[in-house]
Amino acid sequence: MPVYVSVTGFRPNGWLSLPAFWWRTLRSLNQARTAPGIVQVEARIIDGNYHTMTVWNDKASMHRFVTSGAHRNAMKNFRSLGSGKTYGFVVDQVPDWSLAYSLWRQHGRKV
């Protein structure tokens, strides 16, 4: 059964923005872990970028998550805290981290 995968990478502006970034990140991760339609949530730091990979039953479930709750509030302050890229795609099964990260590097768009 196909799943929708969303990979994000965020680079905070500097150490002064880290407390606000972490507050919003932890709240958003908690929201994601209990969101309807979630399959998997992972977070990693690579080369100074804070990454998440979320896997969903479908794109509609991911969209409902992004536009609600803690994640929606975090996005309101996104640009004041740093910059990032995102990439979403459909695959037949949950990908491993290296594939998802590679696709993000190749196709991610700035948000």
GIQUIRA-V412274 format. One record per backbone hydrogen bond with DSSP energy under -0.5 kcal/mol. CO is the residue of the C=O (numbers start at 1). NH is the residue of the N-H. Records with the same first field share a line. If there is no record, write none. Layout:
# GIQUIRA-V412274
CO=NH, NH
This chain:
# GIQUIRA-V412274
3=91
4=56
5=89
6=54
7=87
8=52
9=85
10=12, 50
11=83
14=17, 18
15=18
17=21
18=22
19=23
20=24
21=25
22=26
23=27
24=28
25=29
26=30
27=31
28=32
29=33
30=34
31=34, 35
32=35
35=38
37=57
40=55
42=53
44=46, 51
46=49
49=46, 51
50=10
51=44
52=8
53=42
54=6
55=39, 40
56=4
58=62
59=63
60=64
61=65
62=66
63=67
65=68
68=71, 72
69=73
70=74
71=75
72=76
73=77
74=77
75=78
77=81
78=81, 82
81=13
83=11
84=111
85=9
86=109
87=7
89=5
91=3
96=100
97=101
98=102
99=103
100=104
101=105
102=106
103=107
104=108
109=86
